[in-house]
Amino acid sequence: MLMIKIAVTEVEFVAIRASGPGGQNVNKVSTAVQLRFDVRRSSLPREIKERLLAHADARINSEGCVVIRAQRFRSQEKNKQDAIERLQNLIAAAAHEDKKRIATRPGRASKERRLLQKKKTGDKKTGRGSVRSYDQ
């Protein structure tokens, strides 16, 4: 998997209150983090920008910004690291290029197996015909 370094200046963090369990701490401290990354203004290569913007993901909005909300941990610093890691994984997934399939012809043995299977199926269907009586 391709790992691309992202400059800290290109990423914007906003501390927000986390939902879910956490006791009294959840009402007092903003431990969740919202990461915003503007793809169009980033220093990523042009090809990766285009692939990322074309990538079908709900975290990429119509303005070309990636918005990731991280609230898995109770510490803001760990949530920041989690958000950056998830952004890197998203960029790596968008940058990944599938290998092009090379068309090949079927081999002799596979052709023979296919024809044998066709013959068996045909014989099976022929056997389903009407039953004739030997008395007639």
N, C-alpha and C positions, 0 to 999 in steps of 0.2 A: 504494500500500500504506500502510495506517495505521501510524504509528509512535507508540508509547506509551512515555512515560518511566516508568521504574521506580525507586523510591527505593532507594538503596544499603542502607538499614537493613532492607529487606524481603528482601534476598538474603543467603544464608549460603554462605560458601565454605569448603571443606575441601581442604587440600593433600594429594595422594596421590601415590604413586610411579607413574610412567608405565611402560607396557609398551612393548616394541618396541625399535628401535635407539636408541643414545645412548652407547655405549661405557661407560666406568667411571662416567660421570656419572649414568646411569640407576639405579645401585645406591646412590648417595649422596644425591641431591637429589630432593626431592618437587616435580617441576615440573608434574605434571598437577593439574587442579582439578576438584572436584565441586561443582556449584552446586545449591543447594536453594532452592526458591521455593514458599512456602505460598500457594496460590491463594485459599483461603477467608479467610485473614487479611490478604490484600493490600488495597491501596487502589484496586484496579481497579474500574471501574463494574460494577454487579450483572449487567448483561446480558452483559458480556464474561467475567465469572467463570463464569456458567452455560454459555456457549458453550465456554469453555476446558475446563471439567470434562467436558462432553459430547463434546469433540473426541477422536477415536480416535487416540491416540498412546501408544506404549509408555513414553515418558518421564514420563507422568503416572501416579502410583501411586494406589492405592485410597483413601489418606488425603487426596488432593487436593494432593499436593506434586509439583512438577515437579523432576525430578532430571536434570541434564545433566552428562555427563563430558566434559571438554575436555582433550585431550592431543596436539593436532596440532603445537604448537610446543615448543621446548626451553626457553622462558622461561615462568615462572609468570604473569607479568603479561600476556603475550600470550594465554595460555590463559584467563585471567580475562576479558579483553576478548572473546575468541572465544565463551566461554560466555554472556556477557551478550547478545552479538549474536544468538546462536542462540535465546536465551529471547525476545528481542524479536521475532524472526521467527516463532516459535511462537505468540506472543500475537497478532501481526498476522494470521497465517493463520487462527486461530480466530475473530478478530473480523471477518474479511472476510465480507460478506454477498453472496450471489449475487443478480444481478438476477432479478426475477420475469419469467417468460416471458409475453408477451402473446399470447393465442390469436388467430390471424388465419385468414381463409378463403382457400382456394386461388383463384388468379386464373383467368380464362377460358382463357388460353393454356396454363397448366399442366394444366387439365382436358382440353383438346383433345389435348395431347401424351399424357396418360395413356390416353385412349380410343383414340388411334391405335395406341399400343403394345399395348393389349389386343387390338385387331383383328388386328394382325400376329401376335401370339402364337396367337390362335385360328385364323388361316389356316394357320399352320405346323403346328398340331396336326391340323387337318382334312386336310392333305396327307399325314399319316402313316397314313391309313386303308388298308384292304386294296386290293391292286392287282387291277383287273378286266381280263379279257382281252376284246379286241374281237371275237374269233371267236365268242363265245357269243351 
